[in-house]
Amino acid sequence: MTQKDLAERVGVTRQTIVAIENAKYSPTLELAILISRVFEKPLEEVFDITDAQ
């Protein structure tokens, strides 16, 4: 799946997906849940929050 595909499926821009991947942006809980649903994985498998500040 491309960044563009994911962005379209969750209703954000490709740049938002890039920023999330590069840890420059933390998604809202709603967006994080949508992304995890796209991948059909639990939230904690998609996002590593052990280093969250």
TORLO-827441 format. One line per 5 residues: for each residue x, y, z of N, C-alpha, C. Coordinates in Angstrom, 2 decimals, m for minus. Example, Ala and Ser with C-alpha at 12.3 -4.5 7.8 and 13.67 -1.06 7.14 Angstrom:
13.19,m5.69,7.80,12.30,m4.50,7.80,13.20,m3.30,7.80 ~ 12.85,m2.25,7.08,13.67,m1.06,7.14,12.90,0.03,7.87;
END
This chain:
0.85,m1.17,0.00,0.00,0.00,0.00,0.90,1.24,0.00 ~ 0.54,2.19,m0.81,1.34,3.41,m0.85,0.87,4.39,0.23 ~ 1.70,5.37,0.48,1.33,6.42,1.43,0.07,7.12,0.96 ~ m0.02,7.34,m0.34,m1.20,8.00,m0.91,m2.44,7.16,m0.70 ~ m2.34,5.85,m0.92,m3.48,4.95,m0.71,m3.96,5.01,0.73;
m3.02,4.92,1.66,m3.39,4.97,3.08,m4.02,6.30,3.42 ~ m3.42,7.38,2.95,m3.95,8.72,3.22,m5.39,8.85,2.73 ~ m5.65,8.37,1.53,m7.01,8.44,0.97,m7.99,7.61,1.78 ~ m7.55,6.47,2.24,m8.45,5.58,3.00,m8.81,6.15,4.37 ~ m7.91,6.96,4.96,m8.21,7.50,6.29,m8.55,8.99,6.27;
m8.54,9.59,5.08,m9.00,10.97,4.95,m8.01,12.05,5.33 ~ m6.71,11.80,5.08,m5.69,12.82,5.33,m4.82,12.96,4.08 ~ m3.85,13.86,4.14,m2.95,14.01,3.01,m1.79,13.02,3.12 ~ m1.15,12.79,1.99,0.03,11.92,1.98,1.11,12.51,2.88 ~ 1.20,13.84,2.93,2.20,14.49,3.78,1.98,14.19,5.26;
0.73,14.03,5.64,0.43,13.66,7.03,0.96,12.27,7.33 ~ 0.77,11.34,6.42,1.28,9.98,6.60,2.80,10.00,6.69 ~ 3.45,10.77,5.83,4.91,10.90,5.85,5.36,11.43,7.21 ~ 4.69,12.45,7.71,5.06,13.04,9.00,4.89,12.04,10.14 ~ 3.84,11.24,10.10,3.63,10.21,11.12,4.75,9.18,11.05;
5.08,8.73,9.84,6.14,7.74,9.67,7.48,8.25,10.16 ~ 7.73,9.54,10.01,9.01,10.13,10.41,9.00,10.66,11.84 ~ 7.95,10.33,12.59,7.79,10.75,13.99,7.85,12.27,14.15 ~ 7.36,12.98,13.15,7.29,14.44,13.23,5.88,14.90,13.59 ~ 4.96,13.97,13.61,3.56,14.28,13.91,2.95,13.08,14.62;
2.26,13.34,15.71,1.53,12.28,16.41,0.07,12.36,16.00 ~ m0.47,11.29,15.47,m1.86,11.33,15.01,m2.82,11.44,16.18 ~ m4.00,11.96,15.89,m5.06,11.94,16.89,m5.42,10.49,17.17 ~ m6.07,10.26,18.27,m6.51,8.90,18.58,m7.44,8.38,17.49 ~ m8.32,9.22,17.01,m9.24,8.82,15.94,m8.48,8.38,14.69;
m7.48,9.16,14.28,m6.70,8.82,13.10,m5.90,7.54,13.33 ~ m5.32,7.40,14.50,m4.55,6.19,14.81,m5.44,4.95,14.73 ~ m6.65,5.07,15.23,m7.58,3.93,15.18,m7.95,3.62,13.73 ~ m8.20,4.65,12.93,m8.53,4.43,11.51,m7.38,3.72,10.80 ~ m6.16,4.15,11.05,m5.00,3.52,10.41,m4.88,2.06,10.84;
m5.05,1.80,12.13,m4.94,0.42,12.60,m6.03,m0.46,11.99 ~ m7.21,0.11,11.76,m8.29,m0.65,11.13,m7.97,m0.97,9.68 ~ m7.33,m0.04,8.98,m6.95,m0.29,7.59,m6.04,m1.51,7.52 ~ m5.10,m1.60,8.47,m4.15,m2.72,8.47,m4.69,m3.94,9.20 ~ m5.89,m3.82,9.77,m6.52,m4.92,10.51,m5.59,m5.46,11.60;
m4.98,m4.52,12.33,m4.07,m4.84,13.43,m4.47,m4.04,14.66 ~ m4.18,m4.55,15.85,m4.42,m3.76,17.05,m3.58,m2.49,17.04 ~ m4.09,m1.46,17.66,m3.41,m0.17,17.71,m1.96,m0.29,18.17 ~ m1.73,m1.10,19.20,m0.38,m1.22,19.75,0.58,m1.95,18.81 ~ 0.07,m2.65,17.82,0.94,m3.27,16.82,1.33,m2.30,15.71;
0.47,m1.32,15.47,0.73,m0.34,14.42,1.59,0.82,14.94 ~ 1.35,1.23,16.19,2.05,2.36,16.77,2.82,1.93,18.00 ~ 4.11,2.31,18.05,4.96,2.06,19.21,4.92,3.27,20.10 ~ 4.31,3.14,21.26,4.19,4.29,22.16,5.14,4.21,23.35 ~ 6.08,3.29,23.29,6.98,3.14,24.43,7.88,4.37,24.62;
8.17,5.10,23.54,9.01,6.28,23.65,8.20,7.57,23.62 ~ 6.89,7.49,23.78,6.06,8.70,23.74,6.43,9.63,24.87 ~ 6.41,10.90,24.54,6.76,11.90,25.55,5.58,12.73,25.93;
END
